[in-house]
Amino acid sequence: QVQLVESGGGLVQAGGSLRLSCAASGTISSSNDMAWYRQAPGKQRELVAGITSGGNTNYADSVKGRFTISRDTAKNTVYLQMNSLKPEDTAVYYCSVYYYGDYKNYWGQGTQVTVSS
């Protein structure tokens, strides 16, 4: 079983920055892909950014150039550095890990990010 613990959400003014962290623990090795999703009120959950076990990254068009995903493989931790935040970035952000050891996708509990105008 894999557990994900997120931290770093909060309230910030437009133009500000936040850094989210997600630590994976339990029965998991570095053979996994990690990602951040978000869900705003009344909207579907969407992929924000992903990073593979090899370090390849991909981003939603809406966050390219503003957000950076990274990982510490030794710590099984993924980060999301969010700069130049906009009110439309307001959402609950979820960490996701796809573990190749058991071919399952795991989710964190979510952390609220609120950007005021």
C-alpha positions in Angstrom: 0.0 0.0 0.0 1.1 3.5 -0.8 0.3 6.7 1.1 0.7 10.2 -0.2 1.0 13.2 2.0 0.7 16.7 0.4 1.6 20.0 1.9 2.2 23.6 0.8 -1.2 24.9 -0.2 -2.7 28.1 1.0 -3.9 31.6 0.2 -1.8 33.9 -2.0 -2.3 37.1 -4.0 -2.2 37.1 -7.7 1.3 37.2 -9.0 2.6 35.3 -6.0 4.2 31.9 -5.6 3.6 28.7 -3.8 5.4 25.4 -3.6 3.5 22.1 -3.2 5.1 18.9 -1.9 3.9 15.4 -2.0 5.8 12.6 -0.2 5.0 8.9 -1.0 5.6 6.3 1.6 4.8 2.6 2.1 5.5 -0.2 -0.4 6.9 1.9 -3.2 10.2 2.2 -5.0 11.4 4.8 -7.5 9.7 3.0 -10.3 6.8 5.4 -10.6 5.5 8.4 -12.5 4.3 11.3 -10.5 1.9 14.1 -11.3 -0.2 17.0 -10.0 -3.9 17.4 -10.9 -6.3 20.1 -9.9 -10.0 20.4 -9.6 -11.8 23.8 -9.4 -15.4 24.1 -8.1 -17.8 22.8 -10.7 -15.1 21.6 -13.0 -13.5 18.3 -13.8 -10.2 17.2 -12.5 -7.4 18.1 -14.9 -3.7 17.3 -15.3 -1.4 20.2 -14.3 2.0 18.6 -14.7 3.6 15.2 -14.7 7.1 13.7 -14.4 8.2 10.2 -15.2 10.7 8.1 -13.3 13.2 9.1 -15.9 12.6 12.8 -15.3 10.6 13.6 -18.4 8.0 16.3 -17.8 4.8 17.6 -19.4 2.6 20.5 -18.5 -0.9 21.8 -19.2 -0.8 24.7 -21.6 -2.4 26.9 -19.0 0.6 26.6 -16.7 3.6 26.3 -19.1 6.2 28.8 -18.2 4.8 29.5 -14.7 4.8 26.1 -13.0 7.7 23.6 -12.6 7.4 20.0 -11.5 10.4 18.2 -10.0 11.1 15.2 -8.0 13.5 13.8 -5.4 13.7 10.1 -6.4 15.6 9.1 -3.2 12.8 10.6 -1.1 9.9 9.6 -3.4 8.8 13.2 -3.2 7.4 15.4 -6.0 7.2 19.1 -6.0 5.2 21.7 -7.9 6.7 25.2 -7.9 3.9 27.6 -8.9 4.9 31.2 -9.9 2.9 34.1 -11.3 -0.2 32.6 -9.9 -3.6 33.7 -11.2 -7.1 33.6 -9.7 -8.0 30.9 -12.2 -5.3 28.7 -10.6 -7.6 28.4 -7.6 -8.4 24.8 -7.0 -7.8 21.7 -4.9 -4.5 20.3 -6.0 -4.0 16.5 -5.9 -0.8 14.5 -6.0 -0.9 11.3 -8.1 1.6 8.5 -8.3 1.4 5.6 -10.8 3.5 2.8 -9.3 4.8 0.2 -11.8 5.3 -2.3 -9.0 1.6 -3.0 -8.7 0.3 -1.1 -11.7 -1.9 1.1 -9.5 -2.6 4.8 -9.4 -2.6 6.4 -5.9 -4.0 9.8 -4.9 -3.2 12.3 -2.2 -5.9 13.9 0.0 -5.7 17.2 -1.9 -4.5 20.6 -0.8 -6.4 23.9 -1.4 -4.7 26.7 -3.4 -6.6 30.0 -3.4 -5.3 32.9 -5.4 -7.0 36.3 -4.7 -7.2 39.0 -7.2 
